Amino acid sequence: MAADPKEGGVVKKGQEEGLKFAVSILKEFELPEGLLPLEGVVEVGFVKTTGFMWISQAKKIEHEFKMISKLVSYDTAIEGYVDKKRIKKLKGVKARELMLWPPVGEITLDDPPTGKIHFKSFAGITKTFPVQAFALDQ
């Protein structure tokens, strides 16, 4: 049996603490702070040694990133591995593409920075957007 990926993780409960924690993790790994517009956060956890991060929220939410007119769906359970300028093995996030909602599997920023962020679906489709579309105030 595989070890629990949450083992040894730091956990913050509730909307305010959880959201603050999620944003601090994004900041630490040089990811846009508005990437996870969470509501009704139950808990946010992070395991520093593996980069495993998980988020539970009370209900599934949809958020429109206005600058790029992109609707994104965030499940009640979101998880992935956070690394410098990247999140991989992401689960629980889908972006609307025409009539489909392909799951987003990986998010990567260019290094050195070009101002671009790339979203890769499990189907192998990659979409690129300006990083500023995911700033906290968007």
C-alpha positions as CSV (number, residue, x, y, z in Angstrom):
1,M,0.0,0.0,0.0
2,A,1.3,3.4,-0.9
3,A,2.0,5.9,1.8
4,D,-0.6,8.6,2.4
5,P,0.6,11.6,0.3
6,K,-0.9,13.9,3.0
7,E,1.4,12.5,5.7
8,G,3.6,15.1,7.4
9,G,1.6,17.9,5.9
10,V,0.8,21.3,7.4
11,V,-3.0,21.9,7.4
12,K,-5.0,25.1,7.7
13,K,-8.7,25.0,8.2
14,G,-11.4,27.5,7.2
15,Q,-11.8,30.1,4.4
16,E,-9.5,32.8,5.7
17,E,-6.6,30.7,7.0
18,G,-6.9,28.2,4.1
19,L,-7.0,30.9,1.4
20,K,-4.1,32.7,3.0
21,F,-2.1,29.5,3.1
22,A,-2.9,28.5,-0.5
23,V,-1.8,32.0,-1.7
24,S,1.4,31.8,0.4
25,I,2.3,28.5,-1.3
26,L,1.6,29.9,-4.8
27,K,3.8,32.9,-3.9
28,E,6.6,30.7,-2.5
29,F,6.8,28.8,-5.8
30,E,6.5,31.9,-8.0
31,L,3.0,31.1,-9.3
32,P,0.3,33.7,-9.8
33,E,-1.6,34.4,-6.6
34,G,-5.0,34.5,-8.3
35,L,-4.7,31.0,-9.7
36,L,-6.9,29.4,-7.0
37,P,-10.0,31.7,-6.5
38,L,-11.3,29.6,-3.7
39,E,-14.6,29.9,-1.8
40,G,-15.9,28.1,1.2
41,V,-12.5,26.5,2.0
42,V,-12.7,23.6,4.4
43,E,-9.0,22.9,4.5
44,V,-5.7,23.4,2.7
45,G,-2.8,21.1,3.2
46,F,0.8,21.1,2.0
47,V,3.7,18.6,2.4
48,K,6.9,20.5,2.0
49,T,9.1,17.5,1.3
50,T,7.1,16.2,-1.7
51,G,5.3,19.4,-2.8
52,F,1.9,17.7,-2.5
53,M,-0.9,20.2,-1.9
54,W,-4.6,19.6,-1.4
55,I,-7.6,21.8,-1.0
56,S,-11.1,20.9,0.1
57,Q,-13.9,23.4,-0.4
58,A,-17.6,23.2,0.6
59,K,-18.9,23.3,-3.0
60,K,-17.6,23.2,-6.5
61,I,-17.2,26.7,-7.9
62,E,-16.8,28.3,-11.3
63,H,-14.7,31.3,-11.8
64,E,-14.3,33.5,-14.9
65,F,-10.9,35.0,-15.5
66,K,-12.2,38.2,-17.1
67,M,-9.0,39.3,-18.8
68,I,-9.0,36.2,-20.9
69,S,-12.8,35.3,-20.8
70,K,-12.0,31.9,-19.5
71,L,-14.4,29.9,-17.3
72,V,-12.7,27.5,-14.9
73,S,-14.3,25.0,-12.6
74,Y,-12.8,24.1,-9.2
75,D,-14.0,20.8,-7.6
76,T,-14.7,20.3,-3.9
77,A,-11.3,18.4,-3.9
78,I,-8.3,19.8,-5.6
79,E,-4.8,18.3,-5.4
80,G,-1.5,18.4,-7.2
81,Y,2.3,18.7,-6.7
82,V,3.7,22.2,-6.5
83,D,7.1,23.0,-7.7
84,K,9.0,26.2,-8.7
85,K,6.8,27.8,-11.4
86,R,4.7,24.7,-11.9
87,I,1.9,22.4,-10.6
88,K,1.8,18.9,-11.9
89,K,-0.5,15.9,-11.6
90,L,-3.3,18.4,-10.9
91,K,-6.8,17.1,-10.2
92,G,-10.1,18.9,-9.6
93,V,-9.6,21.8,-12.0
94,K,-11.2,22.0,-15.5
95,A,-11.2,24.8,-18.0
96,R,-14.1,25.4,-20.4
97,E,-13.1,24.8,-24.0
98,L,-16.0,25.3,-26.4
99,M,-18.6,22.8,-25.2
100,L,-16.1,20.6,-23.3
101,W,-14.5,20.8,-19.8
102,P,-11.1,19.1,-20.2
103,P,-9.3,18.6,-16.9
104,V,-6.2,20.7,-16.4
105,G,-3.3,18.3,-15.6
106,E,-0.4,20.7,-15.4
107,I,0.3,24.4,-15.1
108,T,3.7,25.8,-16.0
109,L,5.3,29.3,-16.1
110,D,8.2,30.1,-18.4
111,D,11.6,30.2,-16.7
112,P,13.1,32.7,-17.3
113,P,9.8,34.6,-17.2
114,T,8.2,35.7,-20.4
115,G,4.9,36.7,-18.9
116,K,3.2,33.6,-20.1
117,I,1.5,30.7,-18.3
118,H,0.7,27.3,-19.9
119,F,-2.2,25.0,-19.0
120,K,-1.9,21.4,-20.2
121,S,-4.8,19.1,-20.3
122,F,-4.5,15.3,-20.0
123,A,-5.6,15.2,-23.7
124,G,-2.3,16.9,-24.5
125,I,-3.9,20.3,-25.4
126,T,-1.8,23.2,-24.1
127,K,-3.3,26.7,-23.8
128,T,-1.1,29.7,-23.1
129,F,-2.2,33.0,-21.5
130,P,-0.7,36.1,-20.0
131,V,0.4,35.5,-16.4
132,Q,-1.3,38.8,-15.3
133,A,-4.7,37.3,-16.1
134,F,-4.3,35.2,-12.9
135,A,-3.2,38.1,-10.6
136,L,-5.0,38.3,-7.3
137,D,-7.0,41.4,-8.3
138,Q,-8.4,39.9,-11.6
